């Protein structure tokens, strides 16, 4: 079940990003702060140079100790002072570099999560409908920390390790070619094992465990977000079983990944043992042959401890690096993924007018469908006209209003609002000119004031209250403990359906848009609440071009024109009484609605 819920090949998962693409993405963030990066690089380069000098300082100190008589302190003290100074410079420069790195890293982490959120925001409503919200949140938030892992690993472990390993290998080879070749060969073998284990042994299982980790977030969000439904059906144990299956799948995949990491560490530790035993043994042979003194042995051993320390950490950090790459690749893929609906390069802001709407020979089909829903479809709605859309489910009513909002692009033809092609104006400005009151308004887990003012965040409280009064929402708001400062819960769960509907109407009043869409706005309300909401809607509709979607035909009697949809075509249009007398599809739908009332 968990594999079906979210697996590595799921369409919910974004396309994979290559290592090169991830590297370019990281570099784009790094170079956004050239000053801090340059300062850090300079300090870090100097500290690496100081670290490379430590074996030479140890060699000098040991030679001074062995070549001086006891009590002949000056030479020894100078050697000791040089060793201590180099060590102090190394640690001091590292500490100063950190102070440039911290703001550099935190700024980039902020920028990354902001750009990830921006990328998700630009995707279409269809994309969001096809993706788990919890999985998307998990990917974006996890990528921020993946960046931190990758950056820290590269800056604090990989780069200094490469500098030190190359420097030590070269300096050792100059003094003892055989030892230098052995150290170089061992380091190359170590890097080769890290690369091949990482790419061919660990990569896929690591990606699978990340997908399983994302599935946990998706499953949690799905169940917690629908908690009211879970409780309504007494399905807590069923949801626990479902989530347990997802968690168990993660555990199995995580265990497999961690075991493979452990197997890789075994091989890498064997190589480290070979390096340790080999270097010490070769130095002993050089000493026995008279080609090395005590200072040379100190140089070799100090060099070995540096190399061993970096290699030991490097193996673990390469695996952390790979884990970070796997965790950030989703957001990198988002950054290169094209949005379905984009503003044209020449797009200007929409200029609100009287609200005239025209469909001119429009053809449209959804992705994956062979047959167009609309074909050569034309319609004109006059400014200030109230038009009701009725028809069977799937006849094209909801698609009509989505095309007006440009949530989809037409395949042919054009949609004009106040003479402006919706594809030639900026989406945000267009949608601000179209107020929507949906069947089930989704509110933010914020205060009532913030929810109403979402249509105009700069609106003063007095205007918010005035709109709430017009929407018949002010009285119930004032009965709440904190009034307009009351938080409504996730998706407005603390409010009743009628209260949410009135908040949505208040928001539409505040938007003051020339075009109004009422999508089944009273279908779930009781009779008394419906009467209040309809009175508010009548006031809201005055002077606006209004599109009403309704299955309950009693709500569309007063419309200026009723459009009857069937399979993407308008098969009838006219006033309520005329359509009833016509005996067509509308008359049959009306008869069914009257029959339902009689049965009730």
C-alpha positions as CSV (number, residue, x, y, z in Angstrom):
1,X,0.0,0.0,0.0
2,X,2.8,2.4,0.9
3,X,4.5,2.0,-2.5
4,X,1.2,2.9,-4.2
5,X,0.8,5.8,-1.8
6,X,4.1,7.4,-2.8
7,X,6.9,5.6,-4.7
8,X,10.0,6.7,-6.5
9,X,8.3,6.7,-9.9
10,X,5.1,8.4,-8.8
11,X,3.9,11.2,-11.1
12,X,3.7,13.2,-7.8
13,X,7.5,13.2,-7.7
14,X,9.3,15.9,-9.8
15,X,11.8,14.9,-12.5
16,X,15.2,14.0,-11.1
17,X,18.0,16.6,-11.3
18,X,21.5,15.6,-12.4
19,X,24.6,16.2,-10.2
20,X,25.7,18.9,-12.6
21,X,22.4,20.7,-12.4
22,X,22.5,20.5,-8.6
23,X,26.1,21.9,-8.7
24,X,25.0,24.8,-10.9
25,X,22.1,25.5,-8.6
26,X,24.3,25.5,-5.6
27,X,26.9,27.8,-7.3
28,X,24.1,30.2,-8.3
29,X,23.3,30.7,-4.6
30,X,27.0,30.8,-3.6
31,X,27.9,33.5,-6.1
32,X,24.9,35.7,-5.0
33,X,27.1,36.9,-2.1
34,X,30.5,37.5,-3.7
35,X,31.9,39.6,-0.9
36,X,31.3,37.1,1.9
37,X,32.3,34.2,-0.4
38,X,35.6,35.9,-1.2
39,X,36.4,36.8,2.4
40,X,35.6,33.3,3.5
41,X,37.7,31.8,0.7
42,X,40.7,34.0,1.5
43,X,40.6,33.1,5.2
44,X,40.1,29.5,4.5
45,X,42.9,29.3,2.0
46,X,45.3,30.9,4.6
47,X,44.2,28.5,7.3
48,X,44.7,25.5,4.9
49,X,48.2,26.8,4.2
50,X,48.9,27.0,8.0
51,X,47.6,23.4,8.4
52,X,50.0,22.1,5.7
53,X,52.9,23.7,7.5
54,X,52.2,21.8,10.7
55,X,54.1,18.6,9.7
56,X,57.1,20.7,8.8
57,X,56.9,22.5,12.1
58,X,56.7,19.1,13.9
59,X,59.8,17.9,11.9
60,X,61.7,21.0,12.9
61,X,60.8,20.7,16.5
62,X,61.8,17.0,16.8
63,X,65.1,17.7,15.0
64,X,65.8,20.5,17.5
65,X,65.0,18.2,20.4
66,X,67.2,15.3,19.1
67,X,70.1,17.5,17.9
68,X,70.4,19.7,21.0
69,X,71.9,18.8,24.4
70,X,69.5,18.8,27.3
71,X,69.3,22.4,28.6
72,X,70.2,23.9,25.3
73,X,66.8,25.6,25.1
74,X,67.0,28.5,22.6
75,X,66.8,26.4,19.4
76,X,64.1,24.1,20.9
77,X,62.1,27.0,22.1
78,X,62.2,28.8,18.8
79,X,61.1,25.6,17.1
80,X,58.3,25.1,19.6
81,X,57.2,28.8,19.3
82,X,57.0,28.4,15.5
83,X,55.0,25.2,15.8
84,X,52.6,26.9,18.4
85,X,52.3,30.0,16.2
86,X,51.3,28.1,13.1
87,X,48.8,26.0,15.1
88,X,47.3,29.2,16.6
89,X,47.1,30.9,13.1
90,X,45.3,27.8,11.8
91,X,42.7,27.8,14.5
92,X,42.3,31.6,14.6
93,X,41.7,31.8,10.8
94,X,39.2,29.0,10.9
95,X,37.3,30.7,13.6
96,X,37.3,34.1,11.8
97,X,36.2,32.3,8.6
98,X,33.2,30.8,10.4
99,X,32.0,34.4,11.2
100,X,31.7,35.1,7.5
101,X,30.3,31.7,6.7
102,X,27.3,31.9,9.2
103,X,25.6,34.9,7.5
104,X,26.6,33.6,4.1
105,X,24.9,30.2,4.8
106,X,21.8,31.5,6.5
107,X,21.2,34.1,3.7
108,X,21.5,31.3,1.1
109,X,19.2,29.0,3.1
110,X,16.6,31.7,3.3
111,X,16.9,32.5,-0.4
112,X,16.7,28.8,-1.3
113,X,13.5,28.2,0.6
114,X,12.0,31.4,-0.7
115,X,12.8,30.4,-4.3
116,X,11.5,26.9,-3.7
117,X,8.2,28.4,-2.4
118,X,8.1,30.8,-5.4
119,X,8.6,28.0,-7.8
120,X,5.7,26.0,-6.2
121,X,3.5,29.1,-6.3
122,X,4.0,29.6,-10.0
123,X,2.8,26.2,-10.9
124,X,-0.8,25.9,-12.1
125,X,-3.9,25.0,-10.0
126,X,-3.9,21.7,-11.9
127,X,-0.4,20.9,-10.7
128,X,-1.3,21.6,-7.1
129,X,-4.5,19.4,-7.4
130,X,-2.3,16.5,-8.6
131,X,0.4,16.8,-5.8
132,X,0.3,16.0,-2.1
133,X,0.5,19.3,-0.3
134,X,2.4,17.6,2.6
135,X,4.9,16.1,0.2
136,X,5.6,19.4,-1.5
137,X,6.1,21.1,1.9
138,X,8.5,18.3,3.0
139,X,10.5,18.6,-0.2
140,X,10.9,22.4,0.0
141,X,11.7,22.5,3.8
142,X,14.1,19.5,3.5
143,X,16.0,21.1,0.7
144,X,16.9,24.1,2.8
145,X,18.7,21.8,5.3
146,X,20.1,19.7,2.4
147,X,21.7,22.9,1.2
148,X,23.3,23.4,4.6
149,X,24.6,19.8,4.6
150,X,26.0,20.1,1.1
151,X,27.6,23.6,1.7
152,X,29.1,22.7,5.1
153,X,30.4,19.4,3.7
154,X,32.1,21.0,0.7
155,X,33.5,24.0,2.6
156,X,34.6,22.5,5.8
157,X,35.5,18.9,4.8
158,X,35.9,18.2,1.1
159,X,37.8,21.3,-0.1
160,X,40.3,21.4,2.9
161,X,40.7,17.6,2.6
162,X,41.6,17.9,-1.1
163,X,44.1,20.7,-0.3
164,X,45.7,18.9,2.6
165,X,45.8,15.5,0.8
166,X,47.4,16.9,-2.3
167,X,49.8,19.0,-0.3
168,X,50.9,16.2,1.9
169,X,51.2,13.7,-0.9
170,X,53.4,16.1,-2.9
171,X,55.6,17.1,0.1
172,X,56.0,13.4,1.1
173,X,56.8,12.3,-2.4
174,X,59.6,15.0,-2.6
175,X,61.3,13.5,0.4
176,X,60.5,9.8,0.0
177,X,59.2,9.0,-3.5
178,X,58.2,5.4,-2.5
179,X,56.1,6.6,0.5
180,X,54.6,9.4,-1.6
181,X,53.5,6.9,-4.3
182,X,52.0,4.6,-1.6
183,X,50.1,7.5,0.0
184,X,48.9,8.7,-3.4
185,X,47.7,5.2,-4.4
186,X,45.9,4.7,-1.1
187,X,44.2,8.0,-1.4
188,X,43.1,7.3,-5.0
189,X,41.8,3.9,-4.0
190,X,39.9,5.5,-1.1
191,X,38.3,8.2,-3.4
192,X,37.5,5.5,-6.0
193,X,35.7,3.4,-3.3
194,X,33.7,6.5,-2.1
195,X,32.7,7.3,-5.7
196,X,31.7,3.8,-6.8
197,X,30.0,2.9,-3.6
198,X,28.1,6.2,-3.6
199,X,27.0,6.1,-7.2
200,X,26.4,2.4,-7.8
201,X,25.7,0.9,-4.4
202,X,24.0,3.6,-2.3
203,X,22.5,6.2,-4.7
204,X,19.2,4.4,-5.6
205,X,18.4,3.1,-2.1
206,X,19.2,6.5,-0.7
207,X,16.7,8.1,-3.1
208,X,14.1,5.5,-2.2
209,X,14.5,6.2,1.5
210,X,14.1,9.9,0.8
211,X,10.9,9.2,-1.2
212,X,9.7,7.2,1.8
213,X,10.5,10.1,4.1
214,X,8.5,12.4,1.8
215,X,5.6,9.9,1.9
216,X,5.5,10.2,5.7
217,X,4.9,14.0,5.3
218,X,2.3,13.4,2.7
219,X,0.5,10.8,4.7
220,X,0.5,13.0,7.9
221,X,-0.8,16.0,6.0
222,X,-3.5,14.0,4.2
223,X,-4.8,12.4,7.5
224,X,-4.4,15.4,9.8
225,X,-5.9,17.8,7.2
226,X,-8.9,15.5,6.9
227,X,-9.2,14.8,10.6
228,X,-12.9,15.9,10.6
229,X,-13.7,13.2,8.0
230,X,-11.7,10.6,9.9
231,X,-13.6,11.3,13.1
232,X,-16.9,11.4,11.3
233,X,-16.4,7.8,10.2
234,X,-14.7,6.6,13.3
235,X,-11.7,5.7,11.2
236,X,-8.8,6.5,13.5
237,X,-7.6,2.9,13.7
238,X,-7.9,2.6,9.9
239,X,-5.8,5.8,9.4
240,X,-3.3,4.6,12.0
241,X,-2.9,1.3,10.1
242,X,-2.5,3.2,6.8
243,X,0.1,5.5,8.4
244,X,1.9,2.6,10.1
245,X,2.3,1.0,6.7
246,X,3.9,4.1,5.3
247,X,6.2,4.4,8.4
248,X,7.1,0.7,8.1
249,X,8.0,1.2,4.5
250,X,10.3,4.1,5.5
251,X,11.9,2.0,8.2
252,X,12.6,-0.9,5.8
253,X,14.1,1.4,3.2
254,X,16.1,3.5,5.8
255,X,17.5,0.3,7.3
256,X,18.6,-0.9,3.8
257,X,20.2,2.5,3.1
258,X,22.0,2.7,6.4
259,X,23.3,-0.9,6.1
260,X,24.8,0.0,2.7
261,X,26.4,3.0,4.2
262,X,27.9,0.7,6.9
263,X,29.2,-1.7,4.3
264,X,30.9,1.1,2.5
265,X,32.5,2.3,5.7
266,X,34.0,-1.2,6.3
267,X,35.9,-1.0,3.0
268,X,37.0,2.5,3.6
269,X,38.2,1.7,7.1
270,X,40.2,-1.2,5.7
271,X,41.9,1.3,3.3
272,X,42.6,3.6,6.2
273,X,44.2,0.7,8.1
274,X,46.3,-0.1,5.1
275,X,47.4,3.5,4.9
276,X,48.3,3.7,8.6
277,X,50.2,0.4,8.7
278,X,51.9,1.1,5.3
279,X,53.1,4.6,6.1
280,X,54.5,3.7,9.6
281,X,56.1,0.5,8.2
282,X,57.7,2.4,5.3
283,X,59.0,5.1,7.6
284,X,60.6,2.5,9.8
285,X,62.3,0.9,6.8
286,X,63.6,4.3,5.7
287,X,64.9,4.9,9.3
288,X,66.5,1.4,9.3
289,X,68.2,2.2,6.0
290,X,69.6,5.5,7.4
291,X,67.5,7.6,5.0
292,X,65.3,9.1,7.7
293,X,65.9,10.7,11.1
294,X,63.6,11.3,14.1
295,X,62.4,14.6,12.6
296,X,61.5,12.9,9.3
297,X,59.5,10.3,11.2
298,X,57.7,13.0,13.1
299,X,56.9,14.7,9.7
300,X,55.6,11.4,8.3
301,X,53.5,10.6,11.3
302,X,52.1,14.1,11.6
303,X,51.3,14.0,7.9
304,X,49.6,10.6,8.3
305,X,47.5,11.8,11.2
306,X,46.3,14.8,9.0
307,X,45.6,12.5,6.1
308,X,43.9,9.8,8.2
309,X,41.7,12.4,9.9
310,X,40.6,13.9,6.7
311,X,40.0,10.6,4.9
312,X,38.1,9.2,7.9
313,X,35.8,12.2,7.9
314,X,35.8,12.4,4.2
315,X,34.2,9.0,3.7
316,X,31.4,9.9,6.0
317,X,31.0,13.3,4.6
318,X,30.9,12.1,1.0
319,X,27.9,10.0,2.0
320,X,26.4,13.0,3.7
321,X,27.0,14.9,0.5
322,X,25.2,12.3,-1.5
323,X,22.3,12.3,0.9
324,X,22.2,16.1,0.6
325,X,22.2,15.9,-3.2
326,X,19.3,13.4,-3.0
327,X,17.3,15.7,-0.7
328,X,17.8,18.9,-2.7
329,X,17.2,17.5,-6.2
330,X,13.4,17.9,-5.9
331,X,13.7,21.7,-5.4
332,X,16.4,21.9,-8.1
333,X,13.9,20.1,-10.4
334,X,11.2,22.6,-9.5
335,X,13.5,25.4,-10.5
336,X,13.9,24.1,-14.0
337,X,10.3,22.9,-14.4
338,X,8.3,25.1,-16.7
339,X,5.0,26.4,-15.4
340,X,1.9,25.5,-17.4
341,X,0.5,29.1,-17.4
342,X,3.0,31.9,-17.8
343,X,2.8,35.6,-18.4
344,X,3.6,36.7,-21.9
345,X,6.9,38.7,-22.2
346,X,4.9,41.8,-23.2
347,X,2.1,41.3,-20.7
348,X,0.7,44.4,-19.1
349,X,-1.5,44.8,-16.0
350,X,-5.2,44.1,-16.7
351,X,-7.2,47.4,-16.9
352,X,-10.6,46.8,-15.2
353,X,-13.6,48.0,-17.1
354,X,-17.3,47.4,-17.1
355,X,-16.8,43.6,-17.1
356,X,-17.6,42.5,-20.7
357,X,-16.6,38.9,-21.4
358,X,-16.3,37.3,-24.8
359,X,-15.3,33.8,-25.8
360,X,-14.2,33.9,-29.5
361,X,-14.2,30.5,-31.2
362,X,-12.5,28.8,-28.2
363,X,-11.3,25.3,-28.3
364,X,-10.0,23.6,-25.2
365,X,-9.2,20.1,-24.0
366,X,-7.6,18.9,-20.8
367,X,-4.2,17.2,-20.9
368,X,-4.6,13.5,-21.5
369,X,-8.0,13.8,-23.1
370,X,-8.3,13.1,-26.8
371,X,-11.7,14.9,-27.3
372,X,-11.9,18.6,-26.8
373,X,-14.4,19.8,-24.2
374,X,-15.0,23.1,-26.0
375,X,-14.8,23.2,-29.8
376,X,-15.3,26.5,-31.7
377,X,-17.1,27.9,-28.7
378,X,-18.3,31.5,-28.8
379,X,-20.2,33.5,-26.2
380,X,-20.6,37.2,-25.2
381,X,-21.6,38.4,-21.8
382,X,-22.6,42.0,-21.5
383,X,-21.3,44.3,-18.8
384,X,-23.4,44.1,-15.6
385,X,-25.2,41.0,-16.9
386,X,-26.0,38.1,-14.5
387,X,-25.5,34.8,-16.3
388,X,-26.3,31.4,-14.7
389,X,-24.5,28.2,-15.9
390,X,-26.5,25.0,-15.4
391,X,-26.2,21.5,-16.8
392,X,-25.2,18.0,-15.9
393,X,-21.9,17.3,-14.1
394,X,-19.0,17.4,-16.5
395,X,-20.8,19.6,-19.0
396,X,-18.2,22.4,-18.9
397,X,-19.5,24.8,-16.3
398,X,-16.5,24.8,-13.9
399,X,-14.1,24.8,-16.9
400,X,-15.8,28.0,-18.2
401,X,-15.0,30.0,-15.1
402,X,-11.5,28.5,-14.8
403,X,-10.8,29.7,-18.4
404,X,-12.2,33.2,-17.4
405,X,-9.6,33.2,-14.6
406,X,-6.9,31.8,-16.9
407,X,-6.2,28.8,-14.7
408,X,-5.9,27.0,-18.1
409,X,-4.9,28.3,-21.5
410,X,-7.2,27.7,-24.5
411,X,-5.9,25.6,-27.4
412,X,-7.4,27.8,-30.0
413,X,-9.4,31.0,-30.1
414,X,-9.4,33.8,-27.5
415,X,-11.1,34.9,-24.3
416,X,-11.5,38.7,-23.9
417,X,-12.4,40.6,-20.8
418,X,-13.1,44.3,-21.5
419,X,-11.5,43.8,-24.8
420,X,-8.2,42.4,-23.4
421,X,-7.0,38.9,-24.3
422,X,-6.5,37.2,-20.9
423,X,-3.2,35.8,-22.3
424,X,-1.8,39.3,-22.9
425,X,-2.2,40.5,-19.3
426,X,-0.5,39.6,-16.1
427,X,-2.3,36.7,-14.4
428,X,-2.2,38.3,-10.9
429,X,-3.8,41.5,-12.1
430,X,-6.4,39.6,-14.1
431,X,-7.5,37.5,-11.1
432,X,-7.6,40.5,-8.9
433,X,-10.3,41.8,-11.2
434,X,-12.4,38.6,-10.8
435,X,-13.9,38.0,-7.4
436,X,-14.7,34.3,-6.6
437,X,-17.0,33.0,-3.9
438,X,-16.6,29.2,-4.0
439,X,-18.9,26.5,-2.8
440,X,-16.5,25.6,0.1
441,X,-14.4,28.7,0.9
442,X,-10.9,27.7,2.1
443,X,-9.8,30.2,4.8
444,X,-6.2,30.6,6.1
445,X,-5.4,29.7,9.7
446,X,-5.2,33.4,10.5
447,X,-7.5,36.0,12.0
448,X,-10.9,36.9,10.5
449,X,-9.5,40.4,9.8
450,X,-6.6,38.9,7.8
451,X,-8.9,36.5,5.9
452,X,-11.4,39.2,4.9
453,X,-8.5,41.7,4.1
454,X,-6.8,39.1,1.8
455,X,-8.5,40.8,-1.1
456,X,-6.8,44.1,-0.1
457,X,-4.2,43.7,2.7
458,X,-3.8,47.4,3.0
459,X,-7.5,48.0,3.7
460,X,-8.1,49.8,7.1
461,X,-10.1,47.9,9.8
462,X,-13.1,50.3,9.2
463,X,-13.4,49.1,5.6
464,X,-13.0,45.5,6.6
465,X,-15.9,45.9,9.1
466,X,-18.0,47.7,6.5
467,X,-17.6,44.8,4.1
468,X,-18.3,42.2,6.8
469,X,-21.6,44.1,7.6
470,X,-22.6,44.0,4.0
471,X,-21.9,40.3,3.9
472,X,-24.0,39.7,7.1
473,X,-20.9,38.5,8.9
474,X,-20.3,41.3,11.4
475,X,-22.8,40.1,14.0
476,X,-21.4,36.5,14.3
477,X,-17.8,37.9,14.3
478,X,-18.6,40.2,17.2
479,X,-19.9,37.3,19.2
480,X,-16.5,35.6,19.1
481,X,-14.2,36.0,22.0
482,X,-11.6,38.1,20.1
483,X,-13.9,39.5,17.4
484,X,-12.0,40.3,14.2
485,X,-8.7,39.0,15.8
486,X,-10.2,35.5,16.2
487,X,-8.2,32.8,14.3
488,X,-10.4,30.5,12.3
489,X,-8.3,27.3,12.3
490,X,-6.9,25.5,9.3
491,X,-9.1,26.0,6.3
492,X,-11.6,27.8,8.6
493,X,-12.5,24.7,10.5
494,X,-13.6,26.6,13.6
495,X,-16.4,28.3,11.6
496,X,-19.6,26.8,10.3
497,X,-20.3,26.5,6.6
498,X,-22.5,29.6,6.6
499,X,-20.0,31.6,8.5
500,X,-17.2,30.7,6.1
501,X,-19.5,31.6,3.2
502,X,-20.2,35.0,4.7
503,X,-16.4,35.6,5.2
504,X,-15.9,34.8,1.6
505,X,-18.6,37.2,0.6
506,X,-17.0,39.9,2.8
507,X,-13.7,39.3,1.0
508,X,-15.5,39.6,-2.4
509,X,-17.1,42.9,-1.3
510,X,-13.6,44.2,-0.3
511,X,-12.1,43.1,-3.7
512,X,-14.7,45.3,-5.4
513,X,-14.0,43.5,-8.7
514,X,-16.0,44.1,-11.9
515,X,-16.5,40.4,-12.5
516,X,-18.0,38.1,-9.9
517,X,-18.1,34.3,-9.9
518,X,-20.5,32.5,-7.5
519,X,-19.7,28.8,-7.6
520,X,-22.5,26.9,-5.8
521,X,-22.3,29.5,-3.1
522,X,-25.4,28.4,-1.2
523,X,-25.6,24.7,-2.0
524,X,-24.6,23.5,1.5
525,X,-26.5,26.1,3.7
526,X,-29.6,25.7,5.7
527,X,-32.7,27.7,4.7
528,X,-32.3,30.6,7.1
529,X,-28.6,31.0,6.5
530,X,-29.2,30.7,2.7
531,X,-31.7,33.6,2.9
532,X,-29.1,35.8,4.6
533,X,-26.3,34.8,2.2
534,X,-28.6,35.3,-0.8
535,X,-29.5,38.8,0.4
536,X,-25.8,39.6,0.7
537,X,-25.1,38.1,-2.7
538,X,-27.8,40.2,-4.3
539,X,-26.2,43.3,-2.9
540,X,-22.8,42.1,-4.1
541,X,-24.0,41.3,-7.6
542,X,-25.4,44.8,-8.2
543,X,-23.6,46.6,-11.0
544,X,-21.2,43.7,-11.6
545,X,-20.9,41.1,-14.4
546,X,-21.8,37.9,-12.5
547,X,-21.4,34.3,-13.4
548,X,-23.4,31.9,-11.2
549,X,-22.8,28.1,-11.2
550,X,-25.7,26.2,-9.6
551,X,-27.2,22.7,-9.5
552,X,-30.1,24.0,-7.4
553,X,-32.1,25.7,-10.1
554,X,-34.0,27.7,-7.4
555,X,-30.9,29.9,-7.1
556,X,-30.8,31.0,-10.8
557,X,-34.4,32.1,-11.4
558,X,-33.6,35.8,-11.3
559,X,-30.6,35.5,-13.6
560,X,-30.7,37.8,-16.7
561,X,-29.8,34.8,-18.8
562,X,-29.5,31.1,-18.1
563,X,-27.0,29.1,-20.2
564,X,-27.6,25.4,-20.3
565,X,-24.4,23.4,-20.9
566,X,-24.1,19.9,-22.3
567,X,-20.8,18.3,-23.3
568,X,-19.1,21.6,-23.7
569,X,-21.8,23.2,-25.8
570,X,-24.6,25.7,-24.9
571,X,-27.7,23.8,-25.9
572,X,-30.2,26.3,-24.6
573,X,-30.2,29.8,-23.2
574,X,-32.8,32.3,-22.1
575,X,-34.9,33.3,-19.0
576,X,-36.1,30.7,-16.5
577,X,-39.8,30.8,-17.5
578,X,-39.0,30.6,-21.2
579,X,-36.7,27.6,-20.7
580,X,-39.2,25.7,-18.6
581,X,-41.8,26.2,-21.3
582,X,-39.4,25.1,-24.0
583,X,-39.4,21.5,-22.8
584,X,-35.7,21.0,-23.3
585,X,-32.8,19.9,-21.0
586,X,-33.4,22.8,-18.6
587,X,-37.1,21.8,-18.3
588,X,-36.1,18.2,-17.5
589,X,-33.5,19.4,-14.9
590,X,-36.1,21.7,-13.4
591,X,-38.7,18.9,-13.2
592,X,-36.2,16.7,-11.4
593,X,-35.4,19.5,-8.9
594,X,-39.1,20.1,-8.2
595,X,-39.6,16.3,-7.8
596,X,-36.7,16.2,-5.3
597,X,-38.4,18.9,-3.3
598,X,-41.7,17.1,-3.3
599,X,-40.1,13.8,-2.2
600,X,-38.3,15.7,0.6
